[in-house]
């Protein structure tokens, strides 16, 4: 089931975290088109699935401007999201999320992807994924964990 044929751009943290918990397929199950940048692909450090499209940012000046505030991968994701008018940007870093909101980008995080997968019937439960994430170096607060489980009806 594709969520409203959304075109999404994802940062490296989403790829890395979902890969660690064997959940990278959730992106493909949820979204019509998953796009990232060469900077993010390099940061991921592994071969991306064939269904991930890698597009370079056209406005390099804007990329370097944004990179003064956030890391180059996050900056590239934000510039590309603006350039192609992506429906959604998946980004986890708190500072980058604040910057993306200032740019009026529609954002979610890796945990939001997992919640969407549950709410769209792709996975039966969020909790097993949350438990796996807590076993990685991905930081998720107790408050957010409780909120997500509540929203998921678990």
C-alpha positions as CSV (number, residue, x, y, z in Angstrom):
1,X,0.0,0.0,0.0
2,X,1.5,3.3,-1.1
3,X,0.8,6.4,1.0
4,X,-0.9,8.7,-1.4
5,X,1.8,8.1,-4.0
6,X,4.2,10.3,-1.9
7,X,7.6,11.1,-3.1
8,X,10.0,11.0,-0.2
9,X,13.6,12.0,0.4
10,X,15.4,10.3,3.2
11,X,18.6,11.1,5.1
12,X,21.2,8.5,6.0
13,X,20.0,8.0,9.6
14,X,16.8,6.4,8.3
15,X,18.6,4.1,6.0
16,X,21.2,3.2,8.6
17,X,18.6,2.5,11.4
18,X,16.2,0.6,9.3
19,X,19.0,-1.5,7.8
20,X,20.2,-2.4,11.4
21,X,16.7,-3.6,12.3
22,X,16.0,-5.4,9.0
23,X,13.3,-2.8,8.2
24,X,14.6,-0.9,5.1
25,X,11.8,-2.6,3.1
26,X,9.3,-0.5,4.9
27,X,10.2,2.5,2.9
28,X,9.5,0.7,-0.4
29,X,6.3,-0.7,1.0
30,X,5.1,2.7,2.0
31,X,6.2,5.2,-0.6
32,X,5.9,5.4,-4.4
33,X,9.3,6.9,-4.8
34,X,12.2,7.0,-2.4
35,X,15.0,9.4,-3.3
36,X,18.3,10.3,-1.7
37,X,21.5,12.2,-2.7
38,X,25.0,10.9,-3.5
39,X,26.2,12.5,-0.2
40,X,23.7,10.4,1.7
41,X,24.4,7.3,-0.3
42,X,28.1,7.7,0.6
43,X,27.2,8.2,4.3
44,X,25.1,5.1,4.3
45,X,28.2,3.2,3.2
46,X,26.4,0.2,1.7
47,X,24.8,-0.4,-1.7
48,X,21.3,1.0,-1.6
49,X,18.4,-1.1,-2.7
50,X,17.6,-0.8,-6.5
51,X,14.3,1.0,-5.7
52,X,16.1,4.0,-4.2
53,X,16.7,6.7,-6.7
54,X,19.9,8.8,-6.2
55,X,19.7,12.4,-7.5
56,X,22.3,15.1,-7.2
57,X,21.4,18.5,-5.9
58,X,21.5,21.2,-8.7
59,X,21.9,24.3,-6.5
60,X,25.3,23.6,-5.1
61,X,25.6,27.2,-3.6
62,X,22.4,26.5,-1.5
63,X,23.8,23.2,-0.5
64,X,26.9,24.8,0.9
65,X,24.9,27.5,2.6
66,X,22.7,24.9,4.4
67,X,25.9,22.9,5.2
68,X,27.0,25.8,7.4
69,X,24.0,24.9,9.7
70,X,23.6,21.1,9.3
71,X,25.8,18.3,8.0
72,X,26.3,17.9,4.2
73,X,24.0,14.9,4.0
74,X,21.1,16.6,5.8
75,X,21.8,19.8,3.7
76,X,21.7,17.8,0.5
77,X,18.4,16.2,1.5
78,X,16.8,19.5,2.3
79,X,18.0,21.2,-0.9
80,X,16.8,18.3,-3.0
81,X,13.4,18.2,-1.2
82,X,13.0,21.8,-2.2
83,X,14.2,21.4,-5.8
84,X,11.9,18.4,-6.6
85,X,9.1,19.5,-4.3
86,X,9.1,16.2,-2.4
87,X,6.1,15.4,-0.3
88,X,8.1,14.3,2.7
89,X,11.6,14.5,4.1
90,X,12.6,11.7,6.5
91,X,15.2,13.2,8.9
92,X,16.1,12.3,12.5
93,X,18.6,14.8,13.8
94,X,17.0,17.3,16.1
95,X,18.9,20.3,14.9
96,X,18.3,19.3,11.2
97,X,14.6,18.9,11.9
98,X,14.4,22.4,13.4
99,X,16.2,23.8,10.3
100,X,13.9,21.8,7.9
101,X,10.8,23.2,9.7
102,X,12.1,26.7,9.2
103,X,12.3,25.9,5.5
104,X,8.7,24.7,5.8
105,X,9.5,21.2,4.7
106,X,7.1,18.4,5.6
107,X,9.1,16.0,7.8
108,X,9.0,12.8,9.7
109,X,11.6,10.6,11.3
110,X,12.5,6.9,11.2
111,X,10.1,6.2,14.1
112,X,7.3,8.0,12.1
113,X,8.0,5.7,9.2
114,X,7.5,2.7,11.4
115,X,4.3,4.1,12.8
116,X,3.0,4.8,9.3
117,X,3.8,1.2,8.4
118,X,1.7,0.0,11.3
119,X,-1.2,2.5,10.6
120,X,-1.2,1.4,6.9
121,X,-1.3,-2.3,7.7
122,X,2.2,-3.1,6.5
123,X,3.4,-4.4,9.9
124,X,1.2,-5.8,12.7
125,X,3.0,-4.0,15.5
126,X,5.4,-1.1,16.2
127,X,6.8,-2.4,19.5
128,X,9.1,-5.1,18.1
129,X,10.7,-2.5,15.8
130,X,11.1,-0.1,18.8
131,X,12.8,-2.8,20.8
132,X,15.2,-3.5,18.0
133,X,16.0,0.2,17.6
134,X,16.6,0.6,21.4
135,X,19.3,-2.1,20.9
136,X,21.2,0.1,18.4
137,X,22.9,3.5,19.0
138,X,19.8,5.3,17.8
139,X,18.5,7.5,20.6
140,X,14.8,7.5,21.3
141,X,13.3,9.0,24.4
142,X,11.0,7.2,26.7
143,X,8.4,9.9,26.1
144,X,8.6,9.4,22.3
145,X,8.4,5.6,22.7
146,X,5.2,6.0,24.8
147,X,3.7,8.4,22.4
148,X,4.4,6.2,19.4
149,X,3.0,3.1,21.1
150,X,-0.1,5.1,22.1
151,X,-0.6,6.3,18.6
152,X,-0.2,2.7,17.3
153,X,-2.7,1.4,19.8
154,X,-0.2,-0.8,21.5
